[in-house]
Amino acid sequence: MLDILIQYAPNWTEHTTWLVIVAFVFAFFVSYGMGANDSCNDWGPAVGAGTVKLYQAYILSGILNVAGAVLLGYKVVETLRTGIIEFNIFDVYAQYNATTNQYDTVDHCGNATLVGGWKSPDIMPGAPPVECAKYTSIDFMLTQTASLAGVAAFMILSSCYKIPVSATHAVVGASVATSFYIRGNVGIKWGEIISIVISWFISPVIAGIIAGGMYYIIKYSVLIRQDTFKWALRLCPVFMCFTLVVNLYACIYDGSKYLGLDKLNATEAFLISVAIGVAGWALLTFPLKNWLPNRAKRLYDKETIKMQKRLEAGKAPKSHKIKDMREPEVAENIKELPWYKYFWAYVPEDRLTKKVFNTLQIVSSSMLSFTHGANDTGNTISPLLAIWLCYESGYAFGNAETRDDTQLLLGYGSLAMIVGFVTLGHRTIKLLAHEMTVDMSPISGFCIEVGTAFTVLICVKLGIPISSTHCTVGAVVFVGMAKSTSEGVSFGTFRKICFFWFLCFPMSAAIGIGTTIILQQFL
């Protein structure tokens, strides 16, 4: 325990205003780093495939991240704020001493009436003193502020090096390290930590298997057909239905209290998701039956004109700078191979057929962006919310879901994420879109996003802590292998990413502990 001399009286948090300001600054840079890094999970495949332009990704990400954070972010805030450390190890008790007219720090309050913190404005001059109050100690505010510094530094550094990493795991690493420095081994939920570490290895594989399996379904049902455009139009409504059901169920089940979704049980949420999915299928099958092919042809013609202008201007197609990645070779008579050879054979994706999947990828990217705002904004704001509650009431672990300031802090975090995405997000987008796989198309991008969303849905509902970043990277690798074994995948880039993943815990932890040592000098 740090040797910090402080009297836990009703107005003790007034002396920590400077620490709260520092925490807000660090929290901004945490969210900034997450926007620069994690937003590539949502829009990297779409930008790489040419489905949306970078400025369009900025706009859509801004809208959907804020919506997700405001509507659902409070749930993640509450989970992470209390999920990895037994917060009662930071409890302190202050009992009023009638003899000295001061508050003494005690081990427990005896028979006195216990109050869980209070707001300083509630203690008016002349009001009778509260017998005993339970506070969250200033040590906790210090550890959380230092944790934010560790996460911010790691996320921004990773983004500068174009490496997609997990902010969730950085938050956990920094929080555990700073708590261990101050309180030792007491109160740390090592079982949760072990499960998080295990998820580093499991979640990319699960997402990769689902995304790769999805690509194989499209390869066998569309790409090896004689008329791939016709089959893409037939199956696009079915894929749309599946995409809507998966993503909507993740949002509706145990969803936003502001929309009344938290009152629905699992069956009701599933039925609503299926109903909307079927409606999406029906919309593309009947009223928009002609719109879908017409849109694909319009996009195809636009791309063709652009390619012709580049050729007339003498501009050669851009070559790949990654040395261990090359354009896969196309076998002769590719449409006449035995069925089992398509597991590793590269099947070219017809340009017109790819434009059919453009619509699907916009939907899957948008829904993944909403989920990202709901989950990851809460991760970055959790430490700041705990600090703010402690400053406001003296106790950091009151119910955050019903407070209006929780929504304001989530809005603060989501806006910082947008700034990070706009100013630095293009770097990690470039890596996912062009430096890990040779051909990022609307088809492969759609499979990557569905695989990521489906994995996050399964693991979250099972209570398994995972990273959407790890899922996306695993999905990119497996889809690249499903397209053409290892020819179109840069395993050198993948090894570099894994190296940074292993640095996540120690780097964020070391920076967090160093910041703790510095900050405690000012207390």
C-alpha positions, 0 to 999 in steps of 0.5 A: 500500500502506498504511503499516502497521508490523507484524511478521508473526510467528506471533502477529501476528493477536492484535493485530487482535482489535478489527478482527475484532469490528468486522467481525462487527458490520458483517457482522451489519448487512450480513445484516440489510440483505439480509434487509430488502431481498432477502427481498422477492424471495421473498415480496413477490409472495406477500404482495401476492397474499394467498397468504400472510400477512406472519407466515407469510412470516416463518416460512417465510423463516426456515426456508428461508433457514437451510436454504439457507445451511447446505446450499449457502451454502459454495459461494457463499462460496468463489466470491465470496471469490476471484472478483473480485480476485486475492487473491495481491496481499495475500500477504506472506512472513515468514522466520525470522532466526536471528541476530535471533530474529525474523521478517523480511518478505521478497519470497520465501522462497528455498529455505526450506520454505513454510507457508501460515499457521499457528494461533498455538496451534500455536506452543508455547513451545520449539517450533522456529521455522517457516522461512517462512510466507505470510500474507494481509496486514492490509491485506486484513482492513482492506479487507474490514471496510470493504467490509462497512460500505459494503454495510451502509449502502447496504442499510439505507438502500435498505430504509428508502426501500423500494427493492429493490437488489442486495447482491451488486453492493454487495459487489463495488463496495465490495470493488473500491473498497477494494482499489483504494484500497490496492493500486491497479489491481493484481489487480482482475479488470475482466473480471468487473466488466464482466460484472456491470455488463452483467448489470444490463441483461441479467438483468431483461430475461431474467427479464421475458421468461420471466415474461411468456412464462409469463403469456401461456401461462396467459392463452391456455391458461386465462384466455381460456377459457369455464370458466377454473376447469376449465382451471386445474385441468387445467393446474395439475399441469403447471405444478407439474411444471415448477416443481419441475423448474426449482427442484430442478435448480438445487438438486440439480446441483452441490448440497450435499455434506452430502446427497451431491448434489455427486457427481451429474453434470448428467444425473443431477441432471436425471433426479432433478428430472424424476422428482420433478416427474412425481411432483408432477404425478401427486400432483395429478392422482390422489390430490389430484384433489379436494383442489385444487378443494376447497381453492380453493373454501374459500379463495374462500368465505373471501375472499368472507365477508371482502369482505362484512364489509368492505362491511357495515362501510362500508369502501371498497376501497383505492385506489392511491396511485401516480399513474401506475398505474390499473386496466386497462379491460376490453374488451367481449366480452373472450372473443371477441376475435381471438387476437392482441389478447390480447397487450395486452388485459386479461383479468380473472382470475376469483377462484376460478381465482386460488385454484387458483394459490395452491398453485403460488405457495407452492411457487415462493416456498418454493423461491426462498426456499431458493435465496436463502438459499443464494446471498445469505447466502454473499455477505454472509458471504464478506468476514467468512469471509476476515477470520476465516480470516486471524485464525485462521491468518494466511492468508485463502484456505485451503479454506473448504468443509471448515471447521466455522466456515464453517457457523457463520458462515453460520448467523450471517448467516442469523439476521441476515437473518431479523431484518432481514426481520422488522423492516424487510422489510415496506417493500420487500414493500409496494413490489413488491406494491402500488406497481409493478403494479396487480394482484398475484395468485397467477397473476402472482406465480407467473409472476414467481417462475418467471421469476426462478428460471429466469433465476437457474438459466440464468445461474448455470450459464453462469457469468454473475453476476446479481442475483435482485433485478434479475430479480424487478423485471424480471419484475414489470414484464414480467408487468404489461405482459403483463397489460395493456400499460402501464396496470397498471405504475408506470414512475415507481416503476421509474425510481426503483428504477433510479436506486438501482441506478446508485447501488449501486457509487458509494455502497457504494464511497465508504462503504467507502473512507471507512471504510478511512481511518478504520480505518487510523488505529487500526492 
